[in-house]
Amino acid sequence: MSDRIDPYTGYRRALLSADRVRELSRLAPTRVVLDTALCWGTIILAWVAVWRWPVWWAYALAVPVIGARYYALFIIGHDGMHRRLFASRRLNDLWNDVFCLGPVGAVTHRNNRNHLRHHQYLATEDDPDRHKHACFNKTDAEELLGFLSGLAGLLRSIRNVFGASRTETPPAPDESSGDYTIRDVAVLTAVQGALIGGLSAAFGWWGYPLLWLVPVYLVMYLGDNFRSFAEHSHPESDASSDRHRLITYLSNPLERFFLAPMNMNFHAAHHLWPSIPYYRLPAADREIRGQPGAEGLEWRRSYLGYLARYWLALPLEVCRVVERR
């Protein structure tokens, strides 16, 4: 196990008081219900549009809408993995599993293990998501394109999220049992059955793969893969990057819609205070930005702008030599 490097403690103490964090951490369940309903409503309208106009251009327009709105649901589900949707843990997990994670075959109490470990071990070798934002596997154009395609890290991500519950690192705080239960199987069967049955009945055999799996992969999975890279990475050695991996993007609305919905672009604030729900992250960011104690955090203007900067820095010989020896 690598030595623990905690990039959080000093910032937490300097930027927001404990009372202010508690205030910002207040839950608003009505907001969760409304956002979830709006996302699913938009997805259903996109399906109805394809059913009403079964032509290529309707499908081409529907795919990014379906994928982007499911990505927004996935980010709500991310808050659910932190148990920040409802005060009741049982209600939190049920809502999250039915409406946010179940549509991609996940359940909260099992699949939050990977994400909670990411928070606990960011900037160390024990971070299960290190392959997403480290530079050792993105040292040249070929490796970067392989990562951005989603193919290079797909099997590892699946193994991290859905794999065996036993790991070499100690459990993260609030980490749950990794075993599937009868309740989990029932929920996943119902959710997947509704998606497969409904889309197959409306469109035929191709409904589920082309109007669910394709949008989820192209927009949610690839978007989240890229966002995870952009919000913790630097075009420099990982040893240097580990000193400052807390990054926020003050991006434009189009980038946020496809790459960081539900305020996930305010990523430094989220990592500093995971108890703050997604709808209060903008307030937390406004209060910490520009403070003297925020030196070492980074605010960037554009996800695609950062990608261009990283691309122009290639090849990263320091990553190839130092990280692979």
C-alpha positions in Angstrom: 0.0 0.0 0.0 1.3 3.5 -0.8 1.8 6.2 1.8 -1.4 8.1 2.5 -1.5 11.6 1.0 -4.5 13.5 2.0 -5.1 16.6 -0.2 -8.2 17.6 1.8 -7.6 18.4 5.4 -5.9 21.7 5.2 -8.4 23.1 2.7 -11.4 21.8 4.8 -10.1 23.7 7.9 -9.3 26.9 6.0 -12.2 27.4 3.6 -15.5 26.6 5.3 -16.5 26.4 8.9 -18.1 23.2 10.3 -21.4 25.1 10.8 -21.4 26.3 7.2 -20.7 22.8 5.9 -23.6 21.5 8.0 -25.9 24.2 6.6 -24.8 23.5 3.0 -25.3 19.7 3.6 -29.0 20.1 4.4 -31.0 17.7 2.1 -33.8 18.8 -0.2 -35.6 15.6 -1.2 -38.1 17.5 -3.3 -35.3 18.7 -5.5 -34.1 15.1 -6.0 -37.6 13.9 -6.9 -38.1 16.8 -9.4 -34.8 16.4 -11.1 -35.2 12.7 -11.4 -38.7 13.1 -12.9 -37.5 15.7 -15.4 -34.7 13.5 -16.5 -36.8 10.5 -17.0 -39.6 12.6 -18.6 -37.1 13.9 -21.2 -35.8 10.4 -21.9 -39.4 9.1 -22.4 -40.2 12.1 -24.8 -37.1 11.2 -26.8 -38.3 7.6 -27.1 -41.8 8.8 -28.1 -40.3 11.0 -30.8 -38.4 8.1 -32.3 -41.6 6.0 -32.2 -43.6 8.8 -33.8 -41.0 9.6 -36.5 -39.1 6.3 -37.2 -36.5 7.9 -39.3 -32.7 8.2 -39.0 -32.6 11.9 -38.0 -35.0 11.3 -35.1 -32.8 8.5 -33.8 -29.7 10.7 -34.3 -31.2 13.5 -32.2 -32.6 11.1 -29.6 -29.3 9.3 -28.8 -27.5 12.4 -27.3 -30.6 13.5 -25.4 -31.2 10.0 -23.9 -27.5 9.6 -23.0 -27.1 13.1 -21.5 -30.3 12.8 -19.4 -29.2 9.4 -18.1 -25.8 10.9 -17.4 -27.6 13.5 -15.2 -29.5 10.6 -13.5 -26.2 8.9 -13.0 -24.8 12.0 -11.2 -27.9 12.0 -9.0 -27.0 8.4 -8.4 -23.5 9.4 -7.4 -25.0 11.5 -4.6 -27.1 8.4 -3.7 -23.9 6.4 -3.4 -22.8 9.0 -0.8 -26.3 8.5 0.8 -27.2 12.2 0.2 -30.6 11.9 -1.5 -32.9 11.2 1.5 -32.4 11.1 5.2 -33.6 7.5 5.3 -30.9 5.2 4.1 -33.4 2.6 3.0 -35.3 5.2 0.9 -32.1 6.6 -0.5 -30.9 3.2 -1.7 -34.3 2.2 -3.1 -34.8 5.4 -5.0 -31.2 5.3 -6.2 -31.4 1.7 -7.3 -34.7 2.0 -9.1 -34.2 5.3 -10.9 -30.5 6.0 -11.1 -28.2 3.0 -10.9 -30.5 0.0 -11.7 -30.9 1.1 -15.3 -27.2 0.2 -15.8 -27.3 -2.9 -13.6 -25.9 -1.4 -10.4 -27.1 -1.2 -6.8 -26.0 1.4 -4.2 -24.8 -0.7 -1.3 -22.5 -2.8 -3.6 -21.4 -0.3 -6.2 -20.5 2.6 -3.9 -17.5 0.7 -2.6 -15.4 1.7 -5.6 -16.4 5.4 -5.4 -15.9 5.7 -1.7 -12.4 4.3 -2.1 -11.7 6.8 -4.8 -12.5 9.6 -2.3 -10.5 8.0 0.5 -7.4 7.2 -1.6 -7.2 10.0 -4.2 -3.6 10.9 -5.0 -2.4 7.4 -4.0 -1.7 4.1 -5.8 -4.7 2.7 -3.9 -7.3 4.8 -5.7 -9.3 2.4 -7.8 -9.9 5.1 -10.3 -6.3 6.1 -10.7 -6.1 4.6 -14.2 -8.6 7.3 -15.2 -6.7 10.4 -14.3 -3.1 9.3 -14.0 -0.7 10.0 -16.9 1.2 6.7 -16.9 -1.3 5.2 -19.3 -1.8 8.4 -21.4 1.8 9.2 -22.4 1.2 9.5 -26.1 -1.6 10.2 -28.6 -2.3 6.5 -29.2 -2.8 5.8 -25.4 -4.9 8.9 -24.9 -7.2 8.1 -27.8 -7.5 4.5 -26.5 -8.6 5.9 -23.1 -11.0 8.5 -24.6 -12.7 5.7 -26.6 -13.5 4.0 -23.4 -12.1 0.7 -24.6 -8.7 0.8 -22.8 -10.2 1.1 -19.3 -13.6 -0.6 -19.8 -12.8 -4.0 -18.4 -10.9 -2.5 -15.4 -13.8 -0.2 -14.6 -16.3 -3.1 -14.8 -14.0 -5.1 -12.5 -13.6 -2.3 -10.0 -17.4 -1.6 -9.8 -18.9 -5.0 -10.2 -16.0 -7.3 -9.1 -15.5 -9.3 -5.9 -16.0 -7.5 -2.6 -12.6 -8.4 -1.1 -9.8 -5.9 -1.6 -6.4 -5.4 -0.2 -7.2 -1.9 1.1 -9.1 -1.2 4.3 -12.8 -0.3 3.9 -13.8 3.3 3.2 -16.1 5.1 5.7 -19.7 4.2 5.3 -18.8 1.3 2.9 -21.5 -1.3 2.7 -21.5 -5.1 2.2 -20.6 -6.2 -1.3 -22.9 -9.1 -1.5 -26.0 -9.1 -3.7 -29.2 -9.8 -1.9 -32.6 -11.1 -2.9 -33.9 -7.6 -2.8 -31.1 -6.4 -5.2 -31.9 -9.2 -7.7 -35.6 -8.3 -7.5 -35.0 -4.6 -8.1 -32.5 -5.2 -11.0 -34.8 -7.7 -12.6 -37.7 -5.3 -12.4 -35.8 -2.3 -13.7 -34.0 -4.1 -16.5 -37.2 -6.1 -17.4 -39.1 -2.8 -17.7 -36.4 -1.3 -20.0 -35.9 -4.4 -22.2 -39.6 -5.3 -22.3 -40.9 -1.7 -22.9 -38.3 -0.8 -25.6 -38.7 -4.2 -27.3 -42.4 -3.9 -27.4 -42.3 -0.3 -28.8 -39.5 -0.7 -31.3 -38.6 -4.4 -31.7 -35.4 -6.2 -30.9 -33.3 -3.2 -31.6 -35.0 -0.9 -29.1 -33.0 -1.8 -26.0 -29.5 -1.9 -27.6 -29.9 1.1 -29.8 -32.1 3.3 -27.7 -30.5 2.5 -24.3 -27.2 0.8 -24.4 -25.7 2.9 -27.2 -26.7 6.3 -25.7 -25.5 5.2 -22.3 -22.1 4.1 -23.6 -21.6 7.1 -26.0 -22.7 9.8 -23.7 -22.8 8.7 -20.1 -19.9 6.3 -20.0 -17.5 8.2 -22.3 -18.5 11.5 -20.8 -18.0 10.4 -17.3 -14.7 8.7 -18.3 -13.4 11.9 -19.8 -14.7 14.1 -16.9 -13.0 11.9 -14.4 -9.7 12.3 -16.3 -10.1 16.1 -16.7 -11.0 16.8 -13.1 -8.0 15.2 -11.5 -5.2 15.2 -14.1 -2.3 17.3 -15.2 0.1 17.0 -18.2 2.9 16.3 -15.8 4.3 13.3 -13.8 1.9 11.6 -11.5 4.2 12.3 -8.5 3.8 16.0 -9.2 0.1 15.8 -10.0 -0.6 14.0 -6.7 0.0 17.3 -4.9 -2.8 19.1 -6.6 -5.6 16.9 -8.0 -8.6 19.0 -6.8 -9.9 20.8 -9.9 -13.1 22.6 -10.7 -14.4 23.7 -14.2 -16.2 26.9 -14.7 -17.4 25.7 -18.0 -20.0 26.7 -20.6 -23.6 25.3 -20.5 -23.1 23.0 -23.5 -20.0 21.3 -21.9 -21.8 21.0 -18.6 -24.9 19.5 -20.2 -22.9 16.7 -21.8 -19.8 16.3 -19.6 -20.7 17.5 -16.1 -24.5 17.6 -15.4 -26.0 18.3 -12.0 -23.1 20.6 -11.0 -20.5 17.9 -11.0 -18.1 20.4 -12.6 -17.7 21.9 -9.0 -15.6 18.9 -8.3 -13.1 20.3 -5.8 -15.9 21.3 -3.5 -17.4 17.9 -3.8 -14.2 16.1 -2.9 -13.6 18.4 0.1 -17.1 18.0 1.5 -18.9 14.9 0.0 -21.8 15.6 2.4 -22.9 18.7 0.3 -25.5 17.6 -2.2 -25.2 18.4 -5.9 -27.7 21.2 -5.8 -25.6 23.2 -3.2 -22.2 22.7 -4.8 -22.4 26.1 -6.7 -22.9 27.9 -3.4 -20.0 26.1 -1.8 -17.8 26.9 -4.8 -18.7 30.6 -4.7 -17.7 30.8 -1.1 -14.3 29.2 -1.4 -13.2 30.6 -4.8 -10.6 33.3 -4.4 -10.0 32.7 -0.7 -6.3 32.7 0.3 -6.7 29.2 1.7 -7.8 27.9 -1.7 -4.2 28.2 -3.1 -3.4 24.8 -4.6 -6.9 24.2 -5.8 -7.4 24.9 -9.5 -10.3 26.4 -11.5 -10.2 25.8 -15.3 -12.4 27.3 -18.0 -13.1 24.5 -20.4 -13.0 20.6 -20.5 -12.2 20.6 -24.2 -9.7 23.4 -23.7 -7.9 21.2 -21.1 -8.0 18.3 -23.5 -6.3 20.4 -26.2 -3.6 21.5 -23.7 -3.0 17.9 -22.6 -2.8 16.7 -26.3 -0.3 19.5 -27.2 1.9 18.4 -24.3 2.2 14.8 -25.7 4.3 12.8 -25.6 4.8 12.9 -21.8 8.2 11.3 -21.5 8.3 11.9 -17.8 5.3 9.7 -17.3 6.7 7.0 -19.5 10.0 6.9 -17.8 9.1 7.5 -14.2 5.8 5.7 -13.9 6.6 2.6 -15.9 10.1 1.7 -14.7 
